[in-house]
Amino acid sequence: MKWYSVISLATVAFIGVTSFTYDEPIDNAIPYPEGYRRWTHIKSGIVGPEHPNVKYRGFNHVYANDKAFQGYESGIFPEGSVIVFDVIEAATNDHYTAETKRNHIDVMVKDAAKFATTGGWGYAQFEADGSARILTAETTTKCYQCHLKQSDHVFSEFRK
């Protein structure tokens, strides 16, 4: 009688577990954008030493892959667009401001299927050494909410 109960319980458990569908989570990882400094340079700016966001003080360079450059020209960024925001610390000596070390890079990737909950754009950050910073769901939502206010979620415009 014990074996009958064990087998019956195991069968019921197996049926219960296998009757539910399981959707594998989408891999939202964005790879480091190798060679981005050879992409099209969109523009540069300097965030001053008094700016409240310490992480962005210094030189800020924007680069676009070929697909993203098409978006800068047309105003609509195609799938596969990648934009990199390169943040470099600055040092000033006797009326000259120079780049020093990289602080980090921000990356945006256009993939409507993968990033449907954030308007088709994925966001990532990488440390100066290229290692990925882990963005929380809250941080990603903040990125999305701020970028949502821009034309196709992109702040920068191509400097002609």
C-alpha positions in Angstrom: 0.0 0.0 0.0 2.9 2.4 0.7 4.4 1.9 -2.7 1.0 2.6 -4.3 0.7 5.9 -2.4 4.2 6.9 -3.3 3.8 6.2 -7.0 0.4 7.9 -7.0 1.8 11.0 -5.3 4.8 11.1 -7.7 2.5 10.7 -10.7 0.2 13.6 -9.5 3.3 15.8 -8.8 4.7 15.0 -12.3 1.4 15.9 -14.0 1.1 19.1 -12.0 4.6 20.3 -12.7 4.5 19.5 -16.5 1.1 21.0 -17.1 2.4 24.5 -16.5 4.1 26.4 -19.3 7.4 28.0 -18.5 8.7 30.9 -20.6 12.4 31.1 -20.4 13.5 34.6 -19.4 14.8 36.8 -22.2 18.5 37.5 -22.1 18.7 41.3 -21.8 22.5 41.3 -21.6 24.1 43.9 -23.8 27.6 43.1 -24.8 30.5 45.6 -24.5 30.6 47.6 -27.8 34.0 46.6 -29.0 35.6 49.2 -31.4 33.0 51.9 -30.7 35.7 54.7 -30.8 36.0 53.9 -34.5 32.3 54.5 -35.1 30.8 57.8 -36.1 31.5 60.5 -33.5 28.2 62.3 -33.1 29.2 65.0 -30.7 31.1 65.9 -27.5 30.3 68.0 -24.5 31.8 68.9 -21.1 29.8 68.6 -17.9 31.3 71.1 -15.4 32.7 70.4 -12.0 29.7 71.8 -10.2 27.1 69.6 -12.0 25.0 67.6 -9.4 25.5 64.3 -11.2 29.1 63.4 -10.2 29.2 60.4 -12.5 28.9 62.5 -15.6 31.4 65.4 -14.8 34.1 65.8 -17.5 34.1 65.0 -21.2 31.1 63.2 -22.6 31.5 61.8 -26.2 28.7 60.2 -28.2 29.4 57.5 -30.8 27.0 55.7 -33.1 27.3 52.5 -35.1 26.2 52.6 -38.8 22.6 51.8 -38.1 22.3 54.4 -35.4 23.9 57.0 -37.7 21.1 56.3 -40.1 18.7 57.2 -37.2 20.6 60.5 -36.6 20.0 61.4 -40.2 16.4 60.3 -40.5 15.1 60.8 -36.9 14.0 57.2 -36.6 16.5 54.7 -35.3 16.4 51.2 -37.0 16.7 47.9 -35.2 20.3 47.2 -34.3 21.2 50.8 -33.6 23.9 51.2 -30.8 24.8 54.5 -29.2 27.7 54.8 -26.8 28.1 57.7 -24.3 31.8 57.7 -23.3 32.4 59.6 -20.0 36.0 60.8 -19.5 37.2 62.7 -16.4 38.7 66.1 -16.9 41.7 68.0 -15.4 42.4 71.7 -15.8 45.8 73.2 -15.7 46.6 76.9 -16.6 43.6 77.5 -18.9 43.7 74.1 -20.5 41.3 71.3 -19.9 42.5 67.8 -20.8 41.0 64.3 -20.8 42.3 62.0 -18.0 40.9 58.5 -17.3 37.6 57.0 -18.5 34.9 57.0 -15.8 32.4 54.7 -17.6 30.4 54.2 -20.7 26.6 54.1 -21.2 25.2 52.0 -24.0 21.8 52.1 -25.7 20.7 49.3 -28.1 17.6 49.3 -30.2 15.8 45.9 -30.2 12.0 46.2 -30.1 11.4 42.5 -29.2 14.1 42.2 -26.6 13.4 45.5 -24.9 9.6 45.9 -25.5 9.0 47.2 -21.9 11.4 50.1 -22.4 10.2 51.4 -25.7 12.5 49.1 -27.8 15.7 50.4 -26.3 18.0 48.5 -23.9 20.4 50.3 -21.5 23.7 49.2 -20.1 26.7 50.7 -18.3 30.3 49.5 -18.3 33.1 50.4 -15.9 36.3 52.0 -17.2 37.9 48.5 -17.5 35.0 47.2 -19.7 33.3 45.2 -17.0 29.5 45.5 -16.9 27.8 47.4 -14.2 24.7 45.7 -13.0 21.6 47.9 -13.6 18.7 47.3 -11.3 15.1 47.2 -12.7 14.6 50.6 -10.9 17.7 52.1 -12.7 16.6 50.8 -16.1 13.1 52.2 -15.5 14.6 55.6 -14.7 16.7 55.5 -17.9 13.6 54.7 -19.9 11.4 57.4 -18.2 13.9 60.1 -18.9 14.7 59.0 -22.5 11.0 58.6 -23.2 10.7 62.4 -23.3 13.1 62.5 -26.3 12.5 61.9 -30.0 12.8 58.1 -30.4 14.4 58.1 -26.9 17.7 59.7 -28.0 19.0 62.9 -26.4 21.9 63.8 -28.7 21.8 65.2 -32.2 24.4 64.8 -34.8 26.8 67.8 -34.8 27.2 68.8 -38.4 
